[in-house]
C-alpha cells in the first residue's frame, strides 16, 4: 500500500519531557500509560470518523456516482490516517486505501485514482468550490471532457 516513515512519540513534547532527568519514575510511567491510552482512543476514533464520513457520503448521493463516491470515501480515509498516525509518505508509492473492492490512490494536489476490481483505473480530479466544498469527477485515462 504505502511506504511511510512514522513520526512517532520520539518527536513529541511528552517524550521530550520524559527525557528530562527531573521527571520522577512514577510520573514517567503515568505519562507513558496516558500516551498509550490516547493512542488507543485515537485509533478507535479514526475508525468512527471514517465510517461516519463514508455513510454520510453514501446517503447524500442523489444519482449513481459510484466511482466519485468511492474516491471521496478513500481520500477522506487517507487524510484521517495520515493525520492520526502522522506519517510522512516516502518513496514512489502514493498513499492508498481500499474502499470495498476498489483501491483509491492519492497523488497529492487534486489528482487521485480509483482502480476497480476488474483492474480498470479511473483518473479522478478534485475541483475546489470556494465556500462550498469540493467536487470529484472520475474518468478513464485519455477521456477528454
N, C-alpha and C positions, 0 to 999 in steps of 0.2 A: 504494500500500500504506500506508505510514505516513510522516507528516511528522515529522522529528526534527531536533534540534539536537545535533550530536556534541560531546561534551565531550572534546576531543582532548588531545594531549600538551601543549598550551599551558597546561593546568591541572595538570600533573603535577610531582612532585618532581624528576625528571631535567631537565625543561625549566627549572625554577627554578634548578637547579644550573648548567645551561648558560649562563644569563644572567649568572652571576657572572663578573666580569671576570678573576678569578684562575684560571679554568679554561684550561689550555693548549689551543691549537688542535688538537693531535694527540689529546688526551684527549677533547675535544668531539666530534671526528669518530668516535672509537672508541665513545663513548656513543651517538651518533646511529645508528651501524651496529648496535649492540646492540639499540636500540629497534626498528629495522626488523625485525631477526631475531625479536625477541619478538612483535611484531605478526603476523608471518607464522606463527609457531608457534601463537599463539592462534587464528588463523583456521582452521588445519588441525585443531587440537584441537576447536574448536567443531563442525565437521562430524562428527568422530568421535563426540563425546558425543551429538549429536542423533541420529545413526544408531543408536548403541547403545541409546539410550532408546526410540526407535521400535521397534527389533527386540525389546527386552525386553517392551514393552507388547503387541506383537502375539503374542508367544509365551505370555503369561500369560492370554490370553483363553480362558475355558472355554466360552463360548457367544457367538454372534454379537452383538456390541455395537459395530458399525462406527462409528456416529457418536460414541459416547463415546471410542472408541479414537482416532479422528481428532482429537477435541477435546484429549485428553491429549497426543498427539504434537505438535499445534500449539502448545499452551500451553507445553510444555517447550521447543520450538524458539524461541518468542518470548522466553522467560525467558533462555535461553542467549544469544540475540542481544543482548538488552538488557544483559546482564551484561558480555559481552565487548567490546561496542562503546561501552558507557557512554553510550547515547543517552537523551535526555530527550524523551518524546513531546510534541509541540506541536500546537496546532490541535484541530479537532473529530474528526479521524480516529483511531480506536483502533489500536494495533499489530495487524498481521495477518500471516499467512503462508499459504502453500499447502502442503497435505498431499495429494500426488497431485492429483486434480481438484477437491478440496474447498478452501474458504477458511475459515480459523479467525480470528476476531477476539477480542481480549481487551479487555473493557470495564472491567477492574480489579475489585477486590474478588473476588467469587465468581461473576461473570457473564461468559459468553463466548457466541459463536455459531458455528455451523458452517453454511456455505452449500454445498449440493450442486451438482453440475454442472448439474442441471436448474433451478437458481435458487431452490430451496426453502431457507428459513432456519430453523434449529432453535435455540432458546434452550437453553443448557447452564448448569446450576447445579453448582457445586463444593461438596461437603459435606466439611468437615474432620473427621476422626475422630481424637480425641486419642490420641497414642502409637501410632497405626496407620498413618495416611496420609490419603488423600482418596478420595472417590468422585465421579464425574461422571454426571449424568443429563441427557440431551438430549431435548427435546420440541418439537413445533411450537408457535408462539405461540398463546396462547389455550387451550391444553390444560390442563385442571385435573386435578391429581393428588391 
